Amino acid sequence: MKLPSLLTLMFILVLACGGASESVVEPQEQLAKAVSPPPTVTPLPSTVTPILTPVPELVPTPIETAVDEFFWNEPMAQVTQKCSGDFTFTHKIIDLEDSSGISFGPGSHIAPHEHMAYWGVPKIEGSNINATGTQVSERVQIYSPTDIFYIDLRKLNRTTGESPNEIRYVEWGGYLYTCNGHQIMFGHLSEPSDELRSILSKNEPQCDEQTCIWSFPTFIPSGTPLFMTSGFAGAFDFGLSLAGLTVEELQGQPGYGYSMTPWRTHSGNSVCPQEYFIEPLRSEYMKLLGDFQCGPFNQDVDGTAMGFWFPSSSPEIVPLTPSERDVDEWETIWLFQDFRDSSEYIISVGNNTFGLDYGQYSYVSSETGLVNRKWDQVKSGQTYCMELRIEDNHDDIPNIINKIILLELSQDGTQLAIEAIDGINCGEDFWEFQGDERIFYR
């Protein structure tokens, strides 16, 4: 498909999933002091529910950018190879029989992110899928779906539980970079293949007590065995983020959607990876989604409550460094449409700052009135009320709850006041905040 001319639950989660139980993986030193101008855009093709266990966020290694060359969607690694024709994945990532299906959603994250398509692997019969640190699923082979020109891989020493019952285990993950600097993310992997181990042996990693990082240019041909899945999760992570594209160009890509501040979210340049495989792989992998939709990753709707909200307002000028652009997702909320049932709307919450604990809460939308309206129909000038009924707090079985939330959108649509209150239903179309509301920002 040519780029348009107009304007990024029951598998166990990803290496990039935020959580409080394990330490965050810090990025290594910056790779380079300058980058080339954004590459010429290459035309791109058109177009199970996860068990949720919070794990630390894996952050790709950024490159430093000169002020006069700054562009928010520069490649995260210096790759000089350009895509020839349409960008595609030319090789299978796994055998079809090695997948138990693909689900789509935030998982244990609060915020939208690049790997919301979770690839399930067969569960070991009789295993407890929530037993962190023990093998719960079969280990299956992962292949490189395209030629790779730069790697940023991590070996993670993980722990779960407390002494004397502490369990230690190892997982691998990281980022691979292909033509034009497009980024592929992998997570929940085991030891590398012989082919990949040979490549890694030629470079010394940077290590601390928890992590070893290999980051360097190389060449890995499409179809090369990379890893086996770790078996410590019910799924592995696989995401695709397109570098070099503008906001307008990204909106034409499969599964992208719309983001008001793509530079401030990890889904800001993310697309549906299944859509980029050559046929018949594309059709076969899309079938694995079942009744899930692959996206949109980004669901901002300007002038409404729908989308991603921050603890502070976004600056008018995009900050130069990733650390200035980054935000703690535990201080955010995401208001989005369900990826299976279009009548259901969900709020994803991090820290409890307005009456809702960490988790995802849903309600069935209404077409009229001020109760249970769709997020994109919540506009300024009114107080709205939603009757939350289902909480997914990342246990096996979602809980039935009795909470209502009140929402008010500011006149300019850049601030959202929200408060959760105990209650079964909203009642009359007149509500007042009880004093525990919090303001979130665009």
N, C-alpha and C positions, 0 to 999 in steps of 0.2 A: 504494500500500500504506500502511495506517495504521501509525504508529510503534508498536512493541510496548511494553508496560509494563515488561518486564524488561531485567535485564542479560542510531583511524586508525594460442644468443644471436647476430639477426646484423645489427642496424641500428647505425649510429653514434649515440652518445648525445646526451644532452640538455644544455641550458644548466644544469640543476641537478645535473649529475653531478660528483662529486668527482674531482679529479685532481691530480697533482703537477706537470704540465707547464705549467700556466698559473696566473696569480694569481687569488685569490678575489675576487669582486665584493663590495664592502662595501655594507651597507645605507645609505641616506641618512638624514637627520635624521628623528626621529620626527614623525609627522603631526599629532598633537593631544595635548592634555593630559588628556583624559578621554573616556570612552565611555559610551554609554547602557547600561542593563542589557541582558542577553541578550535578543534578539528572541524573540517567541512563535514556537515551532517550527511551520513549515508542513509538512503531510504530504508525503512524498516517494514517488516511485513504487517499486514492487518490481522486485521482480524479475520461415618468416621469422626468426626468431631474430635479435636485434640484433648488428651489429658494434660492438664496444665500444671507444670511445676516451675516456679520461678528459678531462673539461673542467671549468671552474670551477663552483662552486656559486652559484646565483642565489638570493638571500635576499629574501623580500618585506619591504617597509617596515612595521615594527610601529607600533602606536599605544601611547602610554603609558596605563596604567590606574590609576585611583585604588584605594587599598588596600581600601576598603569595598565596591568594586564588582567586585573581581577574579574573573574566571572564565577558565580556561585556554583556552577555545575562543571567546573574543570575536572578532568580525570584525577582520581586519587593516586594514580601511579603513572610514571612517565613511559608511555607506550607509543612508539613511533609508527607501528604498523597500522595502516588504514584498512577499513573493511572494503572488500571488493563486492560491489552490488549490495543486495539486501543482506542485512545481518541475520544470520540463522545459526541455530544449533544443528550441527551436521551428524551427530552421533547420539545414540541413546545414552541416557544418564544411568538408568537401571533397566534390567529386564522387566517386562510387564508383569510376569508371574512373581516377581520379588516385591511388588507393592500391594498393600492392602487397601489402597485408596488415598485420595488427596482431599484434605479439608482446607477451608480458607477462613481466616479470622485473626484477631489479635493474639489469641492464646493467652499466656500469662502476662503479656505486655499490657500497658495502659494505652500507649500511643500506637498509631499506625507505623509500620516498619517494612523493611524490604523483603522479608521472608514469610509473609503471611500465608503462603501456600505450603502446607505441611504434608510431606510425603510419608505416608504410613508404611511400615514394614510388618511382616507377620509376627504376631505375638507368640511367645513360647507358652504352650498350653500349661495352665496351672500357675503361671507366674503372676505376681502382684504388680500391676502396671505402675503403681505409685511407690514401689520400693526403690527409692533412689540409691544408686551405687551398686545395684545388682543387675545381672542381665535379665531383661524382660522380653526381649524381641530377638528374632533371628538376625545374624549379621549377613548383609547382602553387599554385593559389589557395586561400587560407584565408579563411573567412567567420566573422563573429561568430555563434555558435550561439544567442545569446539577447541580450536588452537588457543593455547595460553602463552602469553608473553611476559608476564610478571606474576610473582606469587607473594602473598603476605599471609603465611600460615602460622598457626599457634598450637602448641602442645600444652594442654591445661591439666594441672594436677588438682583434682577436685577432692573435697571432703564433704561428708554429710553426717549428721548426728554429733553426739558429744562423747567424750571419753567416759567409760571404757568401751563404748559401743560405736565409736567413730569408724566410718568406712572411708577408705581412700580408693580412688579410681582415676583413670586417665581418659580424657577425650581430646580429639583434635577438631580443628575448624579453621576458618579464616576466609580469605578473599583471593580470588584468581582474576587476572585482568586479561581481556582479549582485545581484539582490534578496536581502534578508536578509544581505548581505555575503558570500555564497558566493563562493569564489575559483576562478578559472580560470587555469591556468598554460599558457603557450606557450613553446616554445624552438625554435631552429634555423630562424629566419625571416630573410628578406631585407628590403629597403627597404619602408616602409609604403605602402599604397595612397594614391591622391590624396585619398580621403575622410578617411583617418586622418591624413595629412600636414597637411591643413587644420586639423584639431583640434589637433594638436601645435604648429602655428605660433602659436597664440594664447597659449602659455605657454613661458617660458624654462626650459630644462633646467638641471640641476646637472651639471657636467661635470668630469672630471679627464682625465688622459692616456689612460686606457683605457675610460672609461665615461661616457655621458650618460644621465641619468635624468629622465623626465617622470612626475610624480605629482600628480594633481589630479582633482577631480570633473568629470564630463562626462556626455553621453548619446550612446550609440552604438546605433542600433536593430538588432535582430536581422536578420541577413542582409547586413549591411554588409561589403563586402570589407575585409579588414584587412591582410594581408601575402601575399606569395608565400613558399613555403618557400625556404630559403637555397641549396639545392643542394650545400652543403658537407658534408652528412650524408646517410645513407641513409634517414633518418626525421625526423619532426618530433615535438616533445613536446606533449602535451595532457593536462592533469590537472584533476581537480575535487576541491576540498576544501570540506566543508560546515561553515559557521560556525554557532555558536549552539546546537549540539546537545550533549547530555550524552553521556557514555560509553555509557550504557544505550541511548540513542536511536540512536547511531551503529552499534551492533551489529546493528540491524535493517536497515541500509542495504546495497544490493547491493555485494558485493565487499569490504566493510570488514574482517570477521573480528573479532579480539579483540586489544587492546593493554593490557598491564598499566600502562604509563606513556605514554599517548597524548600528553602534553604534552612528552615528551622525544624524540620522533621526528617526522620530516617526513611520515610517513604517518598521523599520529595522528588526522586527521579526513578522510582520503582515501577515495574510493569509486570504483567503476568508472564512468567517464564515459559509455561507450556505453549504459549502462542508462537514462540520463536523456533520451535523444532520443525525440521523438514517433514513433509508427509511421507509415510503414514504415521510417523511418531507423534506429530502434533495431534491428530484426531484421536489416537489411542490414549495419549496422556490426558487429553481433555475429558475423555470418558471416565477417567479415574476420579474426577471431581464429583460424580454422582449428581446430587441436587444442589451442590454448592456453585455459586458464581465465582469466577476468578477475578475479583475486584468489584468495584473500583477501590484501589488502595487509598485514594484520597477522596474525601466526601465533603469538602468545604462548600457551603452555599452562602455567598455574601449577603448580608442583610437579614440573616436568619440565625437560629441557634445551631443549625446543623454543622458539624465538623469538629475540628481540633481546636482546643482552647488552652491558653498558656497562663502561668502564674503572673506574668508581666506583659506589658504591651510590646509589640514588635517595633524595633526602630525603623525609621523611614529609609535609612541607608543600610544595606546589608553589611554586617561586620566582616572584616577581612579574615579573621582566624576562626577555625572550627570551634575552638573553645568558647569564643564569644557568641557563636550562633547556636551552640548546644543548649538544651534545656533538660532539667530533671523531669523525666516522664512521670515520676511519682507525685509531682505537683501539678499535673495536667488532668484534663478530662477529655474524652472523645465521645461525641454524640453522632451515631452513625446508624445506617439502615442494615438490618440483618442480611447476611450473605446467602441465606437459603429461603427465608420467608419474607417477602417484600412488605408484608403488613406489620411486621415487628420492628421496633426501634430499640436501640441499645445505648446505654451510657456505661462507659468504662471509666473506673475511678481508681486512683492511686491511694495516697494517704487520706485518711478520714479527716477532712477539714470543714465539712458542712453537714455531717450526719450520716454519711454512707461509708461503710468499710470498703477496703480494697476488694474489687471484683467487678463483674459485669452484670447489669440489671436491665431487664427488658419489659416492654409493655406492648399491647396491641393497639395500633393507631386508630384514631377516629377522624372522619372527614369534616366534622362540624364542631362548633363550640370551642371552648378553651380547655377542655379536658382531653388528655391523651392525643393531642394533635401531633402530626409528624414533625420531626425536628425542623424540616425546611419550611414549615408553615408557622413556626413560632417567630413572631416579628415584634418590633418595638410598639409601645403604646398599650400593652396589655400584660397582665399577670396570668401565666399559664400553670396548669397543674397536671402532673402525670401520676398514674397509679401503677407503681412498680409491683410486679408479681413474681418474677423469677430472678433469683440471684445465682450466678455461677461464681463461686469463690474457689474454684479449682479443685473441688472434690469430685468424686465419681458422679454424684447425683446432685443436680441443682436444687436449691432450696426454695420453697414457697415463702414469700415475705409479705409483710404489711407495711409498706412505706409509700409515702407520696413525696414528690418533689415539686417545689415552686420555682418558676423561672421568670425572670424579667430581662428583656434585651434593651440596651441603651438606645437612645434615639439614633445615634450614628452607627449602631450595629457592631461596635468594637468591644463592648463590655457585656458580660452575662452574669447576672446575680442568680445564685442557686442555693436552695436550702432543702434538706431532707427532713421530713417530719413523720413521726409514727402515726399510722392511720391506714384504714382499709380503703376508703374512697375519698374523692375530692369534695363531694357534696355540691353546694351552690357555686355559681360562677363568681365568687368574690373571696379572695384570700389575702392574708397579710403575712409577711415574714415574721418569724418569731425571735429574731435577733442573732441567729447563728448562720446567716447566709454568708457566702463567700463570692467575691468578684473574680471572674476569669476574663482573659483578654485575648484579642486577635493579635 
